[in-house]
Amino acid sequence: MALAVIRTPSLEPWKPLQKQPLPAGRPREWYVTHNRRLKAMRLAIALLDAGVYVPSKATNATIRTTAEQLGIHPPSDTTCRMVRALIRHGR
């Protein structure tokens, strides 16, 4: 039998987690891919918050405009594809 738990919202403001250093000793390609995934996630979240729920609406121009508004370097075509994939699989 499932039990429903009701949580009361915290009165403290939300604080981001502390960043931890990446593990040392990995190949350079691992770090590039890791950072690309993080960037794609940030952009996908921003696009979803802006109301872009369909990958076909997330053109490269839309993604790059969103990145500019967030203060992120313009993403590559590969990162744009990753953003669309995240939006597609999040449905």
N, C-alpha and C positions, 0 to 999 in steps of 0.2 A: 504494500500500500504506500503510495507516495504522500509525502508530507510537504505542505506548502510553507515556505518560510518568507515572512515579510520583513524586508530590511528597511530601516529608516535611513534616509539620506544623511550623509555626513555634513556637519556644519562648517567644516574646514574647507578652504578652497583647494581645488585639484592641483597637485604638484606633479610635474613629470618625473619619471624615474631617473636616477643618476646613471650617466653613461659609464660603461665599463670598457676598458681597452680591449681591442680585438686580440685573439690568441696569436702568439708569435710563432713563427716557423712554418707558416703555410705558404703555398706558392702564390705568387702575385695575382694570378688569375682568380684565385679564391676570393681575395679582397675586392677585386674589381667587381666580380659577380655579386658579392655580398652587398656592397654599397649600391650597386644598380638595383638590386631587389628592394632595398630600403627606400630608395628614391621613388621607385615605381609604386610602392605601397603608399608613401606620402601623397603622391599625385593622385592615385586611385581614390583615396579617402577624400581628398579635397574635391575631386570631380563628383563623387557620390554626394557629398554635402551640398554641392552646387546644383544637384538635380540631374546629373548626367548618369542615367542608369543603363543605357544601351551602348554596347561597344561601338556601334556604327556612328553614334553621335560624338564619340571621343576621337576626333581626327587629330592628326599630328599638330595642326595649328591650334586646336583647342587645348591640347595637353601642354604645348609650349607656352601658350598664353597664361594658363593656370600656373605653370612653373615660374613665369616672370612675376606674376602677382604674389606668389609665395616667397619670392627671393631666392629661388633655386636656379642653378645653372640650367640652360636649355637642355632637355633630354635628347639623346640620340634616337635614331629610328628603332633600334633594338629595345630601348627603354619604353618607347611609345607602344611597341607591340606588347611588352610585358604589362603595361598599364591596362590595355584593352583585354588582355587575358585575365587579369585580376578582376576586372569588372564583369567579364563574361562568367567566370567560375564562381563569383560571389552571389549569383542569382539563385 
